[in-house]
Amino acid sequence: MTSTTIPWKMESQRSYFAKALIELGERNPDVVVVGADTTESIKTLEFGKKFPDRLFNVGISEQNMVSIAAGLSAAGKIAFASTYAVFGVAHTYNVIRQNIAYTKLPVKLFCSHAGITVGQDGATHQLNEDIALMRGLPNMTVLVPADGPQTGKCTHAAADWKGPVYCRFSRANFPTVTSVEDPFAIGPAYVLRDGSDVTLAGCGIMVSRCLEAAEDLEAQGVSARVLNVPTVKPLDTATLARAARDTGGIVTAEEHSVVHGLGAAVAAAVAREHPVPVEMVGVQDVFGESGDAFELMEKYGLTAANVAEGARRVVKRRGRRSRA
């Protein structure tokens, strides 16, 4: 299901997360990790092997996981809480709201197995609403890294961030579209490819789909700018407004519901700053189903072809013809 023209390297975001945690733990004895019976799957167990006194596995008790992480944070620790997104967010939302967001405690909630690419576990485990839930919380920062290297950078950046952070990533291996040398900070969106006719703004795995779509569009005479938006909140409105002015239209792409996700955030931002046509590629207002991760992406429209089609609709809506 990957590009036939771009030789993607497929890597695990969880592995980069685990490596970054160990790097942080080696530098700072205050870094601690709290898990909820998924430490082997999430790979936080690797941190525990290195620092056995700093990994706390509380079992199938996600609300306790969040509360314990909050307590450790209040005591001065740099606390990471980590499990699957559906358990770490949906099961614990009010606890996150009251114990972390409301109190502004700098807990780092890093959740794997987000979105439709959870695959065979089916709709009950495919949380496609977590960005919406978490970006609606005051004081919460929301990160959606594009690939493994950027996941590691999110981990390091979150440790230094003064407030609470939510970061979501995938069970499936993702195409690597950034490098370990690329700069990263919480906040900015990054231009991966310049263009003048339309902007493709993606987060998570859909950044790679945007790059694929840009190649396809170039062959059709459409010049597409590609933005990697790893910080959904606070959103880089300046870069998005500039893209709106320069290209006249935006397509958003996310492995998440189109209801209140990246697309909704971008549409609201450009409506305030520089209104242009916006198309949204993502999971529609439906639940998923069991299946292979990348076959599900095809079925639910999370493809480069859908991104390219959204770009053609944007170009048509604003009346600019392609150069073909």
Disulfide bonds with the S-S distance in Angstrom:
none
